[in-house]
């Protein structure tokens, strides 16, 4: 096991796996008790790049996930598959108190644009799973996008790349973003239109000859 590249002692590794065991078995009380006793554990990850935050989010243990974030763990740390806690949260929706978990991940700096090895970020997974019915999380994502420091063009590119329909972006209250996305959609449609070749039943008029009188 490593802690940002540093080797750990056997006792510390044992503690990691004991905490891991409690989280895997959804025993929040035992996991929190050990995390409070061993605060540095919030920064550790195993050979697969999994932190306690990754596992807590995967198991839907929002109270453990929130505690780890408050302890200063890196919310954008990616495992060997390129997944952050935020992309894992999107993959595992719905779970108990999922809205609260997503809010905290965004509050502590969860990167919406960071992609995993499948080329999907949190926004892309949300759209791919068609989770727009999760109104509170949908609103939280739009709020995070609206308050970010990206230009309107970059926001439009981010949402378009994640395959968000324009209807799901209207509440962002950024008219330029909507206009840019509409233009992107128009350009995409033009690229996939079939070539306007004429079939054998559509012979050009120039190929017909007017009958001549004899």
N, C-alpha and C positions, 0 to 999 in steps of 0.2 A: 504494500500500500504506500501511497505517496501523499505528501501535503505540498501541493504546488512544486513538485520536483524533489522534495526532501524525503529520505527514507524514514520510516517510523519504527519505533521499538515494538517488540512482540506484545507487551501488555497493552499498548495503545491500539494496536491492530485488533486485539481481542475485544477491547471496549467497543471499537467501531462495529465489529460484527455482532456484538450483543445488542447494540442500539439498532443496528440494521434488522436483526431478528425481531425486535419488538415492533418496529415500524411495519415490517412485512406482515406481521400478525395483527396489525391494527390495534396495538396496545399503546395508545397515546400516553397514558399515565406513566407507564414504565419507561417509555422512550424519553419523555420530557424530564423525568427525574434524573436519568443518566446524562442527558444533555446539559442539564443545569449543574451537575457534578463535574462534567468534563466539557467546559465551554469551547475549547479549541476544536472539538469534534465537528463543529459546524463548517470547518474549512477542509475537511478530509474527503478524499475520493478514492475509489478502489481501482482495480485494474481495468475495469470497463468504463472508467471515467464517471461513475455514478457517485453523487454526493447524497447525503441524507435528505437534502431538499428534493432531489430528483425522485427518490423513493417515496418520500412523504406525499408528494403531489400525485405520483402514480397510484398510490394506495388511497388517495382521497383524505389524508389526515391533515386537514386544513390548520388545526391548532398547532401541530408540530411544524408545518411549513411556515406559518407566521412567526413562530418563535425563532426558527432558524434565520429568517430574513431579518428580524430585529437584532439578532446576534451578529449581523454583518456578513453573512455568507454571500458569495458571488452568485447573483440570480441568473447571470448570463453564462455561467460555466457550462460548457457543452460536453456531453459524454462521447463515447467512441462512435456513436451514430450521428453525432452532431446535434443532438437534442438538448435544448435547455429546459429548465423547469416549466417555462411558459409553453413551449411546443408540446411537452408531455401533458401539461394540464389540458390543452386543447384536444389532444388525442384521447384523453380519459373522461371528458365531459359526457354525461353529467355525473357529478358526485356530490356528496353532502357539503353544503356551504361552498359550492364551487364559485359562485359570484364573488364572495368575500376573498377567496384565494386568488382569483384573477385580479381583483382590485389591488391587493397587496403586491402581487408580482409586478404590476404596472407601476405602482407607487414607488417601489424600490428599484425601478429602472429596467424592468424587463424589456428586451429589445424585440420589437415587433417585426423587424426586417431580417433578423438573423435566421438563416436557413439551415436545415439539417442536411444530411447526405442525400436525401431523396429530393432535395431542391425545394422543400416546403418550409415556410416560416409560420408563425402563429396565425397570421391573417389568412394564409393559404389553406391551412388545415381547417380553420373555422369555416371558410367558404366551401372547401371540398366536402365537408361533412354536412353542409347546409344547416348550420347551427344558428341562423339568423333569428329563429324563434326564441332563442335565449336573449330576450330583450335587454335585460340588465347588463349582460356581458357585452352584447352588441353596442350598447350605449357607452360602456366603459372603454371599449376599443376605439370608438369614434372620438371620445373625449381625449384619449391619449394621443391619437393622431392629430387632432385639432390643436393640442397644446405643444406639439413637438416643434423643433426649430427648423424643420425641413421646408424648402420652398414648395409652392403650390404644384409645380411641375413634378418634383420628387415625390410628393404625396400621391399625385395622380398616377405616376408610374408604379409606385408601391402597391396601390390598390388594384390597378389594372393587371399587374403581374400576378397578384394573388387571386385574380378572377372574381373580384367583388362586382356584383351588378350595380349599375348606377342607382337603382331603386334603393339599395342598401346603404347608400352614401349620402342621400339627400339631407339628412339631419346634421351633417358635418358643418353646414352653414358656411361653406367656402365656394362661392359661385365659380371662381376660376378653376377649382379642382374638377367640378362637375363638367364644365365646358371642355377642359382638356381631356377628360375621360371619354366624353362623347366623341370628340375628334379622333381619339385612339380607336374607339369602337368602329367608327366609320372607315378609318384606314384599314383596320383588320378585315372588315367585310369586303372591301375592294380587293384585297389580296387573295381572298378565297373564292371570288366569283369565277365561274367557268369562262374560258375564252369564248368569245362570240363568233364561233365558226358556224358556217351555214351547213345545214344538213342537205342531203341529196334532194329533199323536197322543197328546198328554198333556193332554187336556181336564180341567180341575178337576172334582172330584166334585160340586161345588155346581151345575154346569151340567146335571147329569143330573136328570131327573124320574122319580120312582118311578111306575110304572104304576098307575093307579087301577082299582079293581074296578068293573064295571058291573053 
